[in-house]
Amino acid sequence: MEALRRPALPEDAVRYRLLAAAAAGPGGEALLRRCAELALVRFAPLLAACVWQRQPLRLRYGPGRGEIPAHLGGTTVFGDNVEDEWFIVYVLREITREFPGLAARIDDNDGEFLLIEAADFLPKWLNPETSENRGEEEEV
């Protein structure tokens, strides 16, 4: 599990990954690259209309290393506009709806902030010691 720990992010950045179980097999890289291409074409009007504070959403292929599987992902510096971070959450959610075989993971300098936002609605048994890798959902 230590391999899944990532270096700290700057305070004004968000990191995201799209994972697919089918990408573990032969042709996985081609599958992920094709998903990225289709997603960017499908959501181009939405992404083009967005005025980004610093950097736009960028999906790039990331090869598997150790326990980290092949994925599509990126990091976006959003500056003072936290709305860019929430817009990325929305876009990732829409991508996972469009491509049901993908699961999204997103974090910032606070960690998996969607779990933080949902804290009041999480089961009582869930705590920092039992929450490792529980932030991955098919719909973010």
MDTraj code that builds the backbone (N, CA, C; nanometers):
import mdtraj as md
import numpy as np

residues = "MET GLU ALA LEU ARG ARG PRO ALA LEU PRO GLU ASP ALA VAL ARG TYR ARG LEU LEU ALA ALA ALA ALA ALA GLY PRO GLY GLY GLU ALA LEU LEU ARG ARG CYS ALA GLU LEU ALA LEU VAL ARG PHE ALA PRO LEU LEU ALA ALA CYS VAL TRP GLN ARG GLN PRO LEU ARG LEU ARG TYR GLY PRO GLY ARG GLY GLU ILE PRO ALA HIS LEU GLY GLY THR THR VAL PHE GLY ASP ASN VAL GLU ASP GLU TRP PHE ILE VAL TYR VAL LEU ARG GLU ILE THR ARG GLU PHE PRO GLY LEU ALA ALA ARG ILE ASP ASP ASN ASP GLY GLU PHE LEU LEU ILE GLU ALA ALA ASP PHE LEU PRO LYS TRP LEU ASN PRO GLU THR SER GLU ASN ARG GLY GLU GLU GLU GLU VAL".split()
xyz = np.array([
    [0.0807, -0.1196, 0.0000],
    [0.0000, 0.0000, 0.0000],
    [0.0854, 0.1267, 0.0000],
    [0.2056, 0.1166, 0.0455],
    [0.2935, 0.2335, 0.0498],
    [0.3139, 0.2921, -0.0896],
    [0.3095, 0.2064, -0.1921],
    [0.3291, 0.2546, -0.3292],
    [0.2160, 0.3457, -0.3743],
    [0.0974, 0.3330, -0.3123],
    [-0.0158, 0.4159, -0.3517],
    [-0.0088, 0.5558, -0.2916],
    [0.0767, 0.5755, -0.1925],
    [0.0929, 0.7090, -0.1347],
    [0.1610, 0.7981, -0.2374],
    [0.1121, 0.9180, -0.2498],
    [0.1637, 1.0100, -0.3498],
    [0.2313, 1.1269, -0.2818],
    [0.3240, 1.1899, -0.3526],
    [0.3866, 1.3084, -0.2941],
    [0.2828, 1.4187, -0.2711],
    [0.3122, 1.5044, -0.1753],
    [0.2201, 1.6130, -0.1421],
    [0.2007, 1.7062, -0.2614],
    [0.0815, 1.7595, -0.2708],
    [0.0471, 1.8547, -0.3760],
    [0.0570, 1.9964, -0.3220],
    [0.0810, 2.0929, -0.4102],
    [0.0716, 2.2328, -0.3660],
    [-0.0713, 2.2621, -0.3199],
    [-0.0878, 2.3659, -0.2429],
    [-0.2180, 2.3995, -0.1860],
    [-0.3237, 2.4297, -0.2921],
    [-0.2821, 2.4760, -0.4073],
    [-0.3773, 2.5169, -0.5107],
    [-0.3784, 2.4223, -0.6311],
    [-0.3657, 2.2924, -0.6051],
    [-0.3630, 2.1948, -0.7146],
    [-0.4520, 2.0757, -0.6809],
    [-0.4986, 2.0089, -0.7838],
    [-0.5808, 1.8896, -0.7694],
    [-0.5234, 1.7823, -0.8627],
    [-0.5207, 1.6582, -0.8127],
    [-0.4688, 1.5449, -0.8912],
    [-0.5850, 1.4501, -0.9157],
    [-0.5926, 1.3960, -1.0375],
    [-0.7040, 1.3086, -1.0722],
    [-0.6536, 1.1919, -1.1546],
    [-0.7255, 1.0800, -1.1392],
    [-0.6921, 0.9601, -1.2144],
    [-0.8203, 0.8902, -1.2553],
    [-0.8181, 0.8341, -1.3750],
    [-0.9255, 0.7480, -1.4229],
    [-0.8644, 0.6110, -1.4432],
    [-0.9223, 0.5115, -1.3789],
    [-0.8710, 0.3751, -1.3833],
    [-0.9743, 0.2841, -1.4479],
    [-0.9253, 0.1786, -1.5133],
    [-1.0153, 0.0811, -1.5749],
    [-0.9602, -0.0578, -1.5485],
    [-1.0433, -0.1455, -1.4954],
    [-0.9999, -0.2828, -1.4687],
    [-0.9561, -0.3499, -1.5981],
    [-1.0239, -0.3199, -1.7083],
    [-0.9907, -0.3810, -1.8370],
    [-0.8541, -0.3372, -1.8887],
    [-0.8010, -0.2283, -1.8356],
    [-0.6715, -0.1777, -1.8827],
    [-0.5554, -0.2625, -1.8329],
    [-0.5801, -0.3529, -1.7383],
    [-0.4732, -0.4368, -1.6852],
    [-0.4316, -0.5445, -1.7848],
    [-0.5181, -0.5780, -1.8766],
    [-0.4896, -0.6842, -1.9722],
    [-0.4201, -0.6329, -2.0978],
    [-0.4048, -0.7207, -2.1954],
    [-0.3433, -0.6798, -2.3215],
    [-0.4271, -0.5710, -2.3897],
    [-0.3613, -0.4766, -2.4476],
    [-0.4303, -0.3670, -2.5137],
    [-0.4789, -0.2609, -2.4175],
    [-0.4374, -0.2674, -2.2919],
    [-0.4823, -0.1727, -2.1902],
    [-0.4453, -0.0295, -2.2217],
    [-0.3225, -0.0087, -2.2695],
    [-0.2800, 0.1274, -2.3022],
    [-0.3661, 0.1845, -2.4142],
    [-0.3900, 0.1046, -2.5185],
    [-0.4732, 0.1509, -2.6303],
    [-0.6147, 0.1824, -2.5830],
    [-0.6677, 0.0996, -2.4931],
    [-0.8021, 0.1219, -2.4393],
    [-0.8089, 0.2549, -2.3646],
    [-0.7123, 0.2804, -2.2770],
    [-0.7128, 0.4052, -2.2004],
    [-0.6944, 0.5263, -2.2911],
    [-0.6036, 0.5152, -2.3861],
    [-0.5816, 0.6281, -2.4783],
    [-0.7076, 0.6563, -2.5602],
    [-0.7763, 0.5515, -2.6015],
    [-0.9004, 0.5681, -2.6783],
    [-1.0091, 0.6325, -2.5909],
    [-1.0181, 0.5906, -2.4646],
    [-1.1140, 0.6519, -2.3724],
    [-1.0845, 0.8005, -2.3552],
    [-0.9566, 0.8350, -2.3425],
    [-0.9181, 0.9761, -2.3270],
    [-0.9587, 1.0555, -2.4497],
    [-0.9317, 0.9995, -2.5654],
    [-0.9660, 1.0670, -2.6908],
    [-1.1164, 1.0889, -2.7026],
    [-1.1935, 0.9841, -2.6755],
    [-1.3392, 0.9944, -2.6849],
    [-1.3953, 1.0913, -2.5805],
    [-1.3406, 1.0857, -2.4592],
    [-1.3887, 1.1748, -2.3529],
    [-1.3607, 1.3202, -2.3881],
    [-1.2415, 1.3475, -2.4379],
    [-1.2082, 1.4858, -2.4716],
    [-1.2932, 1.5374, -2.5878],
    [-1.3225, 1.4511, -2.6843],
    [-1.4097, 1.4914, -2.7953],
    [-1.5517, 1.5143, -2.7430],
    [-1.5998, 1.4208, -2.6606],
    [-1.7370, 1.4293, -2.6075],
    [-1.7574, 1.5543, -2.5214],
    [-1.6558, 1.5896, -2.4418],
    [-1.6697, 1.7017, -2.3491],
    [-1.5984, 1.8285, -2.3965],
    [-1.5531, 1.8302, -2.5218],
    [-1.4829, 1.9475, -2.5757],
    [-1.5644, 2.0759, -2.5635],
    [-1.6935, 2.0762, -2.5980],
    [-1.7691, 2.2010, -2.5851],
    [-1.7728, 2.2533, -2.4408],
    [-1.7912, 2.1636, -2.3469],
    [-1.7950, 2.2014, -2.2058],
    [-1.6590, 2.2543, -2.1598],
    [-1.5519, 2.1856, -2.1970],
    [-1.4171, 2.2258, -2.1564],
    [-1.3732, 2.3551, -2.2242],
    [-1.4112, 2.3723, -2.3509],
    [-1.3718, 2.4930, -2.4244],
    [-1.4420, 2.6172, -2.3695],
    [-1.5611, 2.6002, -2.3158],
    [-1.6361, 2.7142, -2.2635],
    [-1.5861, 2.7589, -2.1263],
    [-1.5070, 2.6760, -2.0619],
    [-1.4581, 2.7079, -1.9270],
    [-1.3407, 2.8058, -1.9339],
    [-1.3457, 2.9082, -1.8511],
    [-1.2331, 3.0016, -1.8387],
    [-1.1555, 2.9577, -1.7144],
    [-1.0401, 2.8975, -1.7367],
    [-0.9601, 2.8420, -1.6278],
    [-0.8749, 2.9509, -1.5630],
    [-0.8640, 2.9462, -1.4316],
    [-0.7806, 3.0430, -1.3589],
    [-0.6338, 3.0280, -1.3979],
    [-0.5817, 2.9054, -1.3901],
    [-0.4404, 2.8823, -1.4205],
    [-0.4215, 2.7774, -1.5291],
    [-0.4619, 2.6536, -1.4997],
    [-0.4389, 2.5432, -1.5934],
    [-0.5699, 2.4692, -1.6198],
    [-0.5859, 2.4173, -1.7407],
    [-0.7066, 2.3386, -1.7706],
    [-0.6903, 2.1934, -1.7263],
    [-0.7988, 2.1205, -1.7305],
    [-0.7970, 1.9769, -1.7105],
    [-0.7173, 1.9144, -1.8242],
    [-0.6252, 1.8262, -1.7904],
    [-0.5456, 1.7561, -1.8918],
    [-0.5394, 1.6096, -1.8553],
    [-0.5911, 1.5256, -1.9423],
    [-0.5843, 1.3812, -1.9216],
    [-0.4696, 1.3250, -2.0039],
    [-0.3804, 1.2545, -1.9362],
    [-0.2665, 1.1920, -2.0034],
    [-0.2574, 1.0472, -1.9580],
    [-0.2047, 0.9656, -2.0453],
    [-0.1839, 0.8248, -2.0114],
    [-0.0690, 0.8128, -1.9118],
    [-0.0909, 0.7339, -1.8081],
    [0.0143, 0.7028, -1.7103],
    [0.0334, 0.5526, -1.7051],
    [0.1518, 0.5031, -1.7401],
    [0.1738, 0.3586, -1.7392],
    [0.1722, 0.3043, -1.5961],
    [0.1415, 0.1777, -1.5830],
    [0.1426, 0.1148, -1.4524],
    [0.2853, 0.1028, -1.3994],
    [0.3007, 0.1254, -1.2696],
    [0.4304, 0.1097, -1.2028],
    [0.4071, 0.0461, -1.0677],
    [0.4656, -0.0708, -1.0482],
    [0.4479, -0.1393, -0.9200],
    [0.3011, -0.1677, -0.8946],
    [0.2513, -0.1193, -0.7805],
    [0.1114, -0.1415, -0.7451],
    [0.0170, -0.0381, -0.8058],
    [0.0721, 0.0638, -0.8717],
    [-0.0119, 0.1667, -0.9333],
    [-0.0457, 0.1211, -1.0749],
    [-0.1738, 0.0986, -1.1038],
    [-0.2119, 0.0500, -1.2365],
    [-0.2040, 0.1595, -1.3429],
    [-0.2041, 0.1168, -1.4676],
    [-0.2109, 0.2114, -1.5786],
    [-0.3381, 0.2940, -1.5627],
    [-0.3317, 0.4195, -1.6022],
    [-0.4447, 0.5094, -1.5792],
    [-0.4370, 0.6291, -1.6729],
    [-0.5434, 0.7056, -1.6734],
    [-0.5446, 0.8390, -1.7335],
    [-0.5435, 0.9347, -1.6169],
    [-0.4660, 1.0378, -1.6245],
    [-0.4641, 1.1284, -1.5107],
    [-0.3937, 1.2575, -1.5406],
    [-0.3895, 1.3402, -1.4393],
    [-0.3228, 1.4681, -1.4517],
    [-0.3300, 1.5446, -1.3216],
    [-0.2649, 1.6585, -1.3228],
    [-0.2677, 1.7511, -1.2108],
    [-0.2971, 1.8888, -1.2675],
    [-0.3861, 1.9601, -1.2050],
    [-0.4221, 2.0946, -1.2486],
    [-0.4017, 2.1914, -1.1331],
    [-0.3279, 2.2973, -1.1604],
    [-0.3138, 2.4065, -1.0642],
    [-0.4299, 2.5016, -1.0901],
    [-0.5135, 2.5216, -0.9879],
    [-0.6329, 2.6046, -1.0063],
    [-0.6198, 2.7434, -0.9464],
    [-0.5091, 2.7718, -0.8802],
    [-0.4871, 2.9052, -0.8251],
    [-0.5871, 2.9382, -0.7165],
    [-0.6411, 3.0586, -0.7223],
    [-0.7365, 3.1045, -0.6213],
    [-0.8802, 3.0613, -0.6503],
    [-0.9027, 2.9988, -0.7658],
    [-1.0387, 2.9653, -0.8063],
    [-1.0709, 2.8196, -0.7750],
    [-1.1209, 2.7936, -0.6555],
    [-1.1563, 2.6579, -0.6156],
    [-1.2702, 2.6032, -0.7015],
    [-1.3413, 2.6905, -0.7688],
    [-1.4477, 2.6456, -0.8603],
    [-1.3899, 2.5585, -0.9723],
    [-1.2667, 2.5845, -1.0140],
    [-1.2032, 2.4986, -1.1145],
    [-1.1883, 2.3563, -1.0617],
    [-1.1536, 2.3432, -0.9339],
    [-1.1400, 2.2111, -0.8730],
    [-1.2736, 2.1376, -0.8755],
    [-1.3817, 2.2052, -0.8401],
    [-1.5136, 2.1423, -0.8406],
    [-1.5635, 2.1156, -0.9817],
    [-1.5244, 2.1980, -1.0764],
    [-1.5603, 2.1722, -1.2158],
    [-1.4920, 2.0441, -1.2642],
    [-1.3680, 2.0222, -1.2237],
    [-1.2972, 1.8991, -1.2605],
    [-1.3679, 1.7784, -1.2000],
    [-1.4151, 1.7898, -1.0763],
    [-1.4924, 1.6820, -1.0147],
    [-1.6148, 1.6519, -1.1001],
    [-1.6832, 1.7561, -1.1424],
    [-1.8022, 1.7385, -1.2271],
    [-1.7676, 1.6688, -1.3589],
    [-1.6622, 1.7138, -1.4249],
    [-1.6231, 1.6542, -1.5536],
    [-1.5857, 1.5078, -1.5349],
    [-1.5103, 1.4755, -1.4308],
    [-1.4739, 1.3357, -1.4059],
    [-1.5981, 1.2510, -1.3788],
    [-1.6913, 1.3064, -1.3052],
    [-1.8168, 1.2353, -1.2799],
    [-1.8900, 1.2065, -1.4113],
    [-1.8953, 1.3050, -1.4976],
    [-1.9620, 1.2866, -1.6273],
    [-1.8871, 1.1858, -1.7144],
    [-1.7550, 1.1852, -1.7084],
    [-1.6764, 1.0874, -1.7856],
    [-1.7073, 0.9463, -1.7362],
    [-1.7152, 0.9269, -1.6037],
    [-1.7444, 0.7925, -1.5526],
    [-1.8877, 0.7506, -1.5847],
    [-1.9761, 0.8452, -1.6014],
    [-2.1125, 0.8111, -1.6461],
    [-2.1114, 0.7696, -1.7929],
    [-2.0345, 0.8396, -1.8724],
    [-2.0257, 0.8113, -2.0160],
    [-1.9520, 0.6801, -2.0431],
    [-1.8522, 0.6492, -1.9607],
    [-1.7706, 0.5288, -1.9759],
    [-1.7789, 0.4489, -1.8458],
    [-1.8802, 0.3627, -1.8313],
    [-1.9049, 0.2929, -1.7047],
    [-1.7892, 0.2050, -1.6568],
    [-1.6973, 0.1677, -1.7435],
    [-1.5839, 0.0848, -1.7031],
    [-1.4733, 0.1625, -1.6337],
    [-1.4878, 0.2938, -1.6260],
    [-1.3856, 0.3771, -1.5622],
    [-1.4261, 0.4129, -1.4197],
    [-1.3267, 0.4217, -1.3334],
    [-1.3468, 0.4691, -1.1961],
    [-1.2549, 0.5891, -1.1771],
    [-1.3028, 0.6905, -1.1065],
    [-1.2254, 0.8136, -1.0865],
    [-1.1730, 0.8212, -0.9445],
    [-1.0572, 0.8826, -0.9337],
    [-0.9982, 0.9125, -0.8028],
    [-0.9448, 1.0541, -0.8101],
    [-0.9725, 1.1338, -0.7080],
    [-0.9305, 1.2735, -0.7095],
    [-0.8881, 1.3139, -0.5686],
    [-0.7780, 1.3901, -0.5609],
    [-0.7325, 1.4383, -0.4313],
    [-0.6611, 1.5718, -0.4477],
    [-0.6475, 1.6406, -0.3356],
    [-0.5734, 1.7662, -0.3335],
    [-0.4832, 1.7657, -0.2111],
    [-0.4329, 1.8785, -0.1712],
    [-0.3409, 1.8811, -0.0577],
    [-0.4066, 1.8366, 0.0730],
    [-0.5388, 1.8389, 0.0801],
    [-0.6113, 1.7903, 0.1978],
    [-0.6335, 1.6398, 0.1949],
    [-0.6016, 1.5755, 0.0852],
    [-0.6266, 1.4319, 0.0689],
    [-0.7476, 1.4109, -0.0197],
    [-0.8219, 1.3053, 0.0065],
    [-0.9399, 1.2742, -0.0734],
    [-1.0552, 1.3610, -0.0229],
    [-1.0616, 1.4821, -0.0758],
    [-1.1524, 1.5840, -0.0233],
    [-1.2995, 1.5493, -0.0407],
    [-1.3338, 1.4608, -0.1319],
    [-1.4741, 1.4207, -0.1438],
    [-1.5178, 1.3431, -0.0188],
    [-1.4263, 1.2653, 0.0381],
    [-1.4577, 1.1975, 0.1642],
    [-1.4730, 1.2984, 0.2769],
    [-1.3909, 1.4017, 0.2760],
    [-1.4003, 1.5063, 0.3778],
    [-1.5357, 1.5762, 0.3668],
    [-1.5743, 1.6101, 0.2437],
    [-1.7030, 1.6776, 0.2221],
    [-1.8209, 1.5897, 0.2625],
    [-1.8053, 1.4586, 0.2481],
    [-1.9144, 1.3660, 0.2775],
    [-1.9090, 1.3114, 0.4201],
    [-1.8217, 1.3650, 0.5036],
    [-1.7966, 1.3095, 0.6374],
    [-1.9240, 1.2891, 0.7196],
    [-2.0176, 1.3803, 0.7113],
    [-2.1400, 1.3683, 0.7907],
    [-2.2302, 1.2537, 0.7450],
    [-2.2026, 1.2005, 0.6271],
    [-2.2883, 1.0968, 0.5702],
    [-2.2204, 0.9604, 0.5631],
    [-2.0961, 0.9517, 0.6111],
    [-2.0215, 0.8262, 0.6073],
    [-2.0591, 0.7381, 0.7254],
    [-2.0427, 0.6051, 0.7117],
    [-2.0728, 0.5160, 0.8240],
    [-1.9827, 0.5459, 0.9442],
    [-2.0318, 0.5206, 1.0630],
    [-1.9578, 0.5511, 1.1864],
    [-1.8271, 0.4730, 1.1975],
    [-1.8194, 0.3514, 1.1384],
    [-1.6986, 0.2700, 1.1497],
    [-1.5838, 0.3231, 1.0646],
    [-1.6141, 0.4116, 0.9701],
    [-1.5105, 0.4621, 0.8804],
    [-1.4325, 0.5732, 0.9488],
    [-1.3019, 0.5545, 0.9565],
    [-1.2127, 0.6550, 1.0148],
    [-1.0833, 0.6562, 0.9333],
    [-0.9897, 0.7449, 0.9616],
    [-0.8670, 0.7511, 0.8803],
    [-0.7922, 0.6180, 0.8721],
    [-0.7986, 0.5366, 0.9765],
    [-0.7276, 0.4083, 0.9745],
    [-0.7958, 0.3046, 0.8852],
    [-0.9269, 0.3172, 0.8647],
    [-0.9995, 0.2181, 0.7857],
    [-1.0431, 0.2713, 0.6496],
    [-0.9982, 0.3907, 0.6127],
    [-1.0480, 0.4520, 0.4895],
    [-0.9525, 0.4416, 0.3709],
    [-0.8358, 0.3826, 0.3875],
    [-0.7394, 0.3714, 0.2778],
    [-0.8046, 0.3068, 0.1563],
    [-0.7970, 0.3727, 0.0409],
    [-0.8480, 0.3233, -0.0872],
    [-0.9993, 0.3056, -0.0899],
    [-1.0717, 0.3743, -0.0036],
    [-1.2170, 0.3665, -0.0059],
    [-1.2783, 0.4870, -0.0770],
    [-1.1959, 0.5733, -0.1360],
    [-1.2453, 0.6912, -0.2035],
    [-1.2641, 0.6719, -0.3522],
    [-1.2412, 0.5523, -0.4038],
    [-1.2564, 0.5275, -0.5451],
    [-1.3985, 0.4813, -0.5737],
    [-1.4632, 0.5526, -0.6608],
    [-1.6009, 0.5178, -0.6965],
    [-1.6151, 0.5259, -0.8469],
    [-1.7118, 0.4555, -0.8976],
    [-1.7367, 0.4619, -1.0410],
    [-1.7949, 0.5967, -1.0782],
    [-1.8699, 0.6575, -0.9872],
    [-1.9178, 0.7926, -1.0085],
    [-1.8664, 0.8763, -0.8941],
    [-1.7949, 0.9805, -0.9260],
    [-1.7379, 1.0677, -0.8223],
    [-1.8423, 1.1636, -0.7754],
])
top = md.Topology()
chain = top.add_chain()
for i, resn in enumerate(residues, 1):
    res = top.add_residue(resn, chain, resSeq=i)
    for name in ("N", "CA", "C"):
        top.add_atom(name, md.element.get_by_symbol(name[0]), res)
traj = md.Trajectory(xyz[None], top)
